[in-house]
Amino acid sequence: MGSLIMKYYLNLFVFAAIIPAFVKCKSTLKKEVPPNEWVQLFNGEDLTNWQVKIKGYPLGENIYNTFRVENEALQVNYDEYNKFDKRFGHIFYKSPYSSYILKLQYRFIGNQVKGGEGWAERNSGVMIHSQSPQSMGIDQDFPVSVEVQLLGGINKGEKRSTANLCTPGTHVFMSDTLVTTHCIASASKTYYGNQWVDLEILVLADSLISHKVNGETVISYSKPQIGGEYNALKDKKGEPLKEGYIALQSESHPVEFKNIYVKVLK
């Protein structure tokens, strides 16, 4: 009987020691993918967890050091190019997202590289609900996605809004009407020079999407779907876009991004 009692208390002691460790482990695992918490996508040191796809080149080939890290910013630069030659590029975060808030800061720097399109001066973008970089054709200009178009002011007094909507291979609804226009201007003001601009994007799967600039909502729309111009996924026309990758664009004008965070929403 004494040995049985001793064994009972020994098992109880071991069980009591395991439970807190198990709870601690479970709690730690939960924090690896924290809902409703900000997660840093860019570490400010290197391009870990990001993949480059530039038109005409295989996935992962970062030609002429186009995408790099400078002063804790993810920089798109063309100082090693002789000519742009329509080599549109994108750098993709490794994981797709569905419902989330993305926030970052951006600014335009320097001058447009020789050979860039006239419309691409002080022009870049953040692609959301994008197809994967692995699924892009080697000579594909843009991924099928919804683009949050970033523009900087060029001529003083001339309005040039930012956080506009562009739709490479997609359509959206605005006020319950299907919109097939490729780009739609936001209500933002114009930002000149090399000032940092705060951008926030709310994405609710295939429901609502809205863009904020410096804390103000400048455009909203809903029901993103595959279709329209630059559509490399024609066999999927009309399919709703419920999730996709996040990518930053290279369109011939140097630009910097920093403080890139995402908050996953349930």
C-alpha angles and dihedrals in degrees: 000000000000092000091050091052091048090050090049093053091044092054090046090052092050092047091050090051094049098049097065091045091050092048090048091050092048091049091051092051091052091055092057090074102023116189114219093013129108115253122195113235098181118045097201092236109071143345096271111155093017128106127203124218118178123179112264095018135086121262111280098025105125097193118206090357089283094164115044143142119255124171092345092307129113100237131197106205137169103190090121094051123098090194134356094228094186093295094154112186143190135192114211130204110235099243133057121232134201114184115018150112117250120196131180144142125243140178138178118238137183126353134313115267118252112271096028118139116264091239091052097067108121088356130132137134152208113234118210131183085021127169112252119275088236090062095053121106116244092246097038113131100204135007118248099262147111110275125212095205116215119205133176126208116262109177119037112249093019113115115233112165124206135212087045123163121253124172116207103185093345145091131205139191125245119184089352091303124117108242117209098170108117097224131021123189120236126223093251125126123245121271118205133191125008099315118142114249124202115228127188125180124192113202122183104183109262092340124071127001124179136174126217126195117195090342098312124110107235104173139006134186141157148213101040112198141169117271145084135058121003090017109163091172100061093151088064097050112151096019113136117245106231098161143357148145130300116231138175119220138236111200103154104281119095113248138169131215128192143162093038111181137162130201114200114220125207 
